[in-house]
Amino acid sequence: MLWIKALHVIFMVSWFAALLYLPRLFVYHVAAGSSDEKARFCLMEKRLFAIGSIAMLGTWVFGVWLLMMVPGYMQAGWMHAKLLLVVVLTGYHHWLIVFMRRFRSETNRTSARFFRLINEVPALFLVAIVILVIVKPF
C-alpha cells in the first residue's frame, strides 16, 4: 500500500507543478511579441499540458486504487470534500485547454492579469486538499 500511496503523491505533485506553471506561461504568452515567440509558447504549453494530463491520470489511477484498498475512507467526510475538490480541479485542468486553443488560433483576448489570478487557484486547492488529508477535520 505504501508504494501505491507514494506513486499517488508523486503524480499529484507533478500534476500540481503543471497546473501552477501553465497559467504562468499564458501570462508570458500574452506579452509575446513576435510570431516565433508566440509559436514557442504554444509548443511549451502543449507539452506541459500533455505532461500534466499524464500526471492527472496517474493521480486518479493511484488515488482510486488506494480507495479500493481502503474502502472505509469513503465513509469519511474529509474524503468526500477532497474528492469534490479533485473533481473541480480536473475541470479546471480541462478548462485550460480553452485558452491554449485561443492562443493557438491567435484569438486570445484574455489579459495577463486574469491569468495571474487563475494561477492562484491550484495553490488554494493544494492547501485545502493537504489540510483535509492530513488534519481530517471531519
N, C-alpha and C positions, 0 to 999 in steps of 0.2 A: 504494500500500500504506500510506503514511503516513496518508492520510485515514481508511482503514478502522481502523487502529490507534488514531488519535485518537478516533474515534467509539466504539470498544470501551472505551477508558478513560473517556470522558465518561459513557457508560451505566453502567459499572461504579461510578464514583464516585456517581452518582445512586442506584443500587441500594443501595449500602452506606449512604448517608445515610438511606434509608428503613428499612433493617434495623437501624440503630443507634437511630433515633428511635421506631419503633413500640413496642418493649417499654417504652420510657420513657413513652410515652403510657399504656400499660397500668398502670404504677406510679401515675400520676396518676389514672387511671380508678378504681383500687381505692379511692383516698381521696375520690373524688367523693361529695358528699352528696345534693344534690337530683336529682330525675329529669331536670330540664332540663340540669343539668351532665353527667349520665351520657349523655344523648342527644347532647349536643355532642361528647363524647369518641367516641361511636360513629361519628358523622359524620366526625370528624377521622381516626379510624383507618381507616375505609372509603376515604376519599380518598387517604390516604397509602399504603395497601396497593395501590390502583389505580395510583398513580404508580410505586410500587416494582415492581409487576408489569410495567409497560411498560419500565422501566429494566432489569429482569432479562431480559426478552425481547430487548431491544436488545443487552445484553451477550452473550447467547448467539448472536444472529444475527451480530454482527460478529466474535465470537471464532471461530465455525465458519468464517466467511468467511476469516479470517486463516489458519486451519489448512488450508483448501483452497488458499490461495495459497502456503503454505509447508508442504507435507505432511511434510517431513523432521522437523518438530517432533514428530511422533507417534513418532519413534524415541527421543526423549529421556525419560529417567526423570523429570526435573523436570516435564515436561508431563503425564505420567500422574498424578503426585501433585497437580498443580494442578487437573487435570480432576476428580479424585476429590473434592477439597475443594469445587470449584464445584458438583458434583452434590449433595454433602451440604448445602451452603449453600442450594441450590434446595429441598431437602427442608425445611430449617429455615424458609425463606420461606413455604412452604405450611403448615407446622405452625402458624404464627402465626394462620392462619385459625381454628383450633380455639378460640383464646382470644377472637378477635373475635366468634365466634358465641356463646360463653358470655356475654360482656358484653352482647351484643345481646338475648339471651334472659333476662338477669339471673340466670344460674345460675353465675356465676364464683365459685369457692371458692379460687382460687389467690391466694397472698399477694403483696404488693408486693415482699417480699424475693426471692421466686422470680423475678419479672420483672426485678429489678435484676441478679440473677445471669445470667439468659439474655441480658440486654442486652450482656454482655461477649463472647458467642460470636462475633458478626460481627467484632469487633475482633481477636480471636485469629486468625480465618480470614484477615482482611485482611493481618495481619503475615506469616503463613505464605505466602500467595499471592504477595505482593510479593517476599519473600525468594526464593521458588522462581523467579520470573520474572527477577529482576534478577541474583541470585547464581548461579543454575543449579547448585546444589550436586552434582547427579548427573545 
